[in-house]
């Protein structure tokens, strides 16, 4: 499941299936693992085919093995969570999907198989990791304003933030570095920040 922030809304990327009993329905990208293929390798290859992303953040999510999840056979699926900071760069080039599209997480279409359950599980994981890791760095450009960080957290956590307390807590972690340059545009200049490290760190964020 691939997440991104677009127009201040948390979204996930879905593909429309072209084969099987679920043809014409929306789903998360996926395929069978080949003999001798590592799970992580299969996940990254499928993600690249389905989204065009070559090196996004990705982690194993959960194993879904309910015997009734596929009407044709007992299929066990290992789900993955992926993040991107550039939703406009995403496109599908797999012949197994007729189209790919971003959907807001709170207004998903009817999904194939048990993918609605997978979506709920992935969203819970993402929210939890926003509270105790710096995983937000993978959904932001390399440099960003503090307002962008606040908007991202508000969208993922689905609540209005106490901006003053949020700023104090985040800056107190020492994870961010304020840059000497500012972003200029139609509004007043805004300070730019970047994460000191973009590798995953466990730290109390909220």
Secondary structure, DSSP 8 states (H G I E B T S, - for coil): -EEEEETTEEEEEEEEE-SSTTTTSEE-------TT--HHHHHHHHHHHHH--SS-EEEEEEEE--TTSSSSS---EEEEEEE-S-GGG-----TTEEEEEEEEGGG---BSTTHHHHHHHHHHHHHHHHHHB-GGGGGS-SSEEHHHHHHHHHHHHTS---HHHHHHHHHHTT-EEEEEEEE-SSSS-EEEEEES--S--B----
